[in-house]
């Protein structure tokens, strides 16, 4: 399936709005409660919740700006420390995901960072009850190699996401939920590479990608 640039931009925007709806909605609810609350302890609790929601919103925006947008400046590469901070911020609020960072390169090409971030997003979401998320990447001879591994008590990767990653959507409509997976497929395919996904029955979820950048 080929998606126009306008339709794909709409998918990414829809995904972004969906993920921001919860923390922004919590901010709105917290402000309404704060306006009607006069008990000092309850007001303090409202302020704490507002702070948590504001931080979660900011972390999500930073992540999606790097994963979907044009963050990182006008250069061809992005500092891998920025990518790590974005992933840590994304999963910091729920305290469910432990991150293992196995990347030594100080920078990676922009397309490599985007693939890495979106694979991390998909793998982290698949850890329904939390677990370990390990991320590795190398850049050499013009090739980016990325491996993302997720292990936990329960792992679910929907068939829709698997198909989008592998480019097997056929005539099916790609939904906003699969936008990140389709972006990975498109970037890797543009680089003459392929995406590998472990079989559904495996106890550990593995993503792999090798492509030119």
Secondary structure, DSSP 8 states (H G I E B T S, - for coil): ----HHHHHHHHHHHHHHHHHHHHHHHHHHHHHHHH---HHHHHHHHHHHHHHHHHHHHHHHHHHHHTS--S-SSSEEEHHHHHHHHHHHHHTT--EEEEEE---SEEEHHHHHHHHHHHHHHHHHBTT-EEEEEEEEEETTEEEEEEEEE-S-B---HHHHHHHHT--TTS---GGGHHHHHHHHHHHHTT-EEEE--TT-SSEEEEEEEE-
